[in-house]
């Protein structure tokens, strides 16, 4: 059974459809179906897809977990073999040896030199692979199964400018970068924002304290016409027409296009308020927080 046949078997086993799997690698259900039929997914897409399935813990028993784990291991073997084959084809034995000496300590090529049974010995903070998404986010795969996601940071001092220049690719590229540990490779636009007040600090574990960095995944505007998934995503970054807010969204009137914003801090100065989505430029659901210790 080849990797595509095994992936189809796992898809049926977990009761997933083409849209479910396609969304994990930024493809529509129909595009994913065609790629599966043609067996034309790239090694990177296959690896990212199975890695995402594994991180979502969708298995119902040990056999299903092992099936996913073994498929991921097979894909990693294939990736390493393909890279090695390319090296053999284009270099003489002497040149190949010299190149390997140069690349051996480069994190981006480390998995080329790791044997199947050595992965467990790689330090958890040592990347197995580094790759860039089409939206500009960088991922480093770690040996513990997680990823380091590096994204542009919008600090407090830059937020007034960001409101007006968030569509300028050159401006975004020039922003400082910051990294977060995440469970899987995501699809979409990611940004980090610095928090500038204590409106989301209620002294609980869910607090987002002043000075913290949060990482958010953008929710495209065409999704705003549907009910926001406010029960699934608790905390949001709202890029308003003249400011940037970090709030919970506790209600969404789809017909009127109005959201109700809520602060965790119960101080009287942080009352709930409404915003018309016509005044909003971007929405990000927060996926990771680096809280500033106080």
PERADA-V74597 format. One record per residue. SS is DSSP state (2 for helix, 1 for strand, 0 for the rest). PHI is phi as a letter, one per 30 degrees, with the letter a starting at -180 (* if undefined). Layout:
ss=SS phi=PHI
ss=SS phi=PHI
This chain:
ss=0 phi=*
ss=0 phi=d
ss=2 phi=d
ss=2 phi=d
ss=2 phi=d
ss=2 phi=d
ss=2 phi=d
ss=2 phi=d
ss=2 phi=d
ss=2 phi=d
ss=2 phi=e
ss=2 phi=d
ss=2 phi=d
ss=0 phi=c
ss=0 phi=h
ss=0 phi=c
ss=0 phi=c
ss=2 phi=d
ss=2 phi=d
ss=2 phi=e
ss=2 phi=d
ss=2 phi=d
ss=2 phi=d
ss=2 phi=d
ss=0 phi=b
ss=0 phi=i
ss=0 phi=b
ss=0 phi=d
ss=2 phi=d
ss=2 phi=d
ss=2 phi=d
ss=2 phi=d
ss=2 phi=e
ss=2 phi=d
ss=2 phi=d
ss=2 phi=d
ss=2 phi=d
ss=2 phi=d
ss=0 phi=h
ss=0 phi=c
ss=0 phi=d
ss=0 phi=d
ss=2 phi=e
ss=2 phi=d
ss=2 phi=d
ss=2 phi=d
ss=2 phi=d
ss=2 phi=d
ss=2 phi=d
ss=2 phi=d
ss=2 phi=d
ss=2 phi=d
ss=2 phi=e
ss=2 phi=d
ss=2 phi=d
ss=0 phi=d
ss=0 phi=h
ss=0 phi=d
ss=0 phi=d
ss=0 phi=c
ss=0 phi=a
ss=2 phi=d
ss=2 phi=d
ss=2 phi=d
ss=2 phi=d
ss=2 phi=d
ss=2 phi=d
ss=2 phi=d
ss=2 phi=d
ss=2 phi=d
ss=2 phi=d
ss=2 phi=d
ss=2 phi=d
ss=2 phi=d
ss=2 phi=d
ss=2 phi=d
ss=2 phi=e
ss=2 phi=d
ss=2 phi=d
ss=2 phi=d
ss=2 phi=d
ss=2 phi=d
ss=2 phi=d
ss=2 phi=d
ss=2 phi=d
ss=2 phi=d
ss=2 phi=e
ss=2 phi=d
ss=2 phi=d
ss=2 phi=c
ss=0 phi=b
ss=0 phi=d
ss=2 phi=e
ss=2 phi=d
ss=2 phi=d
ss=2 phi=d
ss=2 phi=d
ss=2 phi=d
ss=2 phi=d
ss=2 phi=d
ss=2 phi=d
ss=2 phi=d
ss=2 phi=d
ss=0 phi=e
ss=0 phi=c
ss=0 phi=d
ss=2 phi=e
ss=2 phi=d
ss=2 phi=c
ss=2 phi=e
ss=2 phi=d
ss=2 phi=d
ss=2 phi=c
ss=0 phi=c
ss=0 phi=d
ss=0 phi=e
ss=0 phi=c
ss=0 phi=c
ss=2 phi=e
ss=2 phi=d
ss=2 phi=c
ss=0 phi=d
ss=0 phi=e
ss=0 phi=d
ss=0 phi=c
ss=0 phi=c
ss=1 phi=d
ss=1 phi=d
ss=1 phi=a
ss=1 phi=b
ss=1 phi=b
ss=1 phi=c
ss=0 phi=d
ss=0 phi=d
ss=0 phi=c
ss=0 phi=j
ss=0 phi=d
ss=1 phi=c
ss=1 phi=c
ss=1 phi=c
ss=1 phi=d
ss=1 phi=c
ss=0 phi=d
ss=0 phi=d
ss=0 phi=j
ss=0 phi=c
ss=1 phi=b
ss=1 phi=c
ss=1 phi=c
ss=1 phi=c
ss=1 phi=b
ss=1 phi=d
ss=1 phi=c
ss=1 phi=c
ss=0 phi=d
ss=2 phi=e
ss=2 phi=d
ss=2 phi=c
ss=2 phi=d
ss=2 phi=d
ss=2 phi=d
ss=2 phi=e
ss=2 phi=e
ss=2 phi=c
ss=2 phi=b
ss=0 phi=d
ss=0 phi=c
ss=0 phi=d
ss=2 phi=d
ss=2 phi=d
ss=2 phi=d
ss=2 phi=d
ss=2 phi=d
ss=0 phi=d
ss=0 phi=d
ss=0 phi=d
ss=1 phi=c
ss=1 phi=b
ss=1 phi=c
ss=1 phi=b
ss=1 phi=d
ss=1 phi=b
ss=0 phi=d
ss=0 phi=a
ss=0 phi=d
ss=0 phi=c
ss=0 phi=c
ss=0 phi=k
ss=0 phi=c
ss=1 phi=c
ss=1 phi=b
ss=1 phi=c
ss=1 phi=b
ss=1 phi=d
ss=0 phi=d
ss=0 phi=c
ss=0 phi=a
ss=0 phi=c
ss=0 phi=d
ss=0 phi=c
ss=0 phi=c
ss=0 phi=c
ss=0 phi=i
ss=0 phi=c
ss=0 phi=d
ss=0 phi=d
ss=0 phi=d
ss=0 phi=c
ss=0 phi=d
ss=0 phi=d
ss=0 phi=j
ss=0 phi=d
ss=1 phi=c
ss=1 phi=b
ss=1 phi=c
ss=1 phi=b
ss=1 phi=c
ss=1 phi=d
ss=0 phi=c
ss=0 phi=e
ss=2 phi=d
ss=2 phi=d
ss=2 phi=d
ss=0 phi=d
ss=0 phi=d
ss=0 phi=c
ss=0 phi=d
ss=0 phi=d
ss=0 phi=d
ss=0 phi=d
ss=0 phi=d
ss=0 phi=c
ss=0 phi=c
ss=0 phi=d
ss=1 phi=c
ss=1 phi=b
ss=1 phi=c
ss=1 phi=c
ss=1 phi=d
ss=1 phi=d
ss=0 phi=d
ss=0 phi=b
ss=0 phi=a
ss=1 phi=b
ss=1 phi=c
ss=1 phi=c
ss=1 phi=b
ss=1 phi=d
ss=1 phi=c
ss=1 phi=c
ss=1 phi=a
ss=1 phi=b
ss=1 phi=d
ss=0 phi=d
ss=0 phi=d
ss=0 phi=c
ss=0 phi=i
ss=1 phi=b
ss=1 phi=c
ss=1 phi=c
ss=1 phi=c
ss=1 phi=b
ss=0 phi=c
ss=0 phi=d
ss=0 phi=d
ss=0 phi=d
ss=0 phi=e
ss=0 phi=e
ss=0 phi=d
ss=0 phi=c
ss=0 phi=d
ss=0 phi=d
ss=1 phi=a
ss=1 phi=c
ss=1 phi=b
ss=1 phi=d
ss=2 phi=d
ss=2 phi=d
ss=2 phi=c
ss=1 phi=c
ss=1 phi=c
ss=1 phi=b
ss=1 phi=b
ss=1 phi=b
ss=1 phi=d
ss=1 phi=d
ss=1 phi=c
ss=1 phi=a
ss=1 phi=b
ss=1 phi=c
ss=0 phi=d
ss=0 phi=d
ss=0 phi=d
ss=0 phi=b
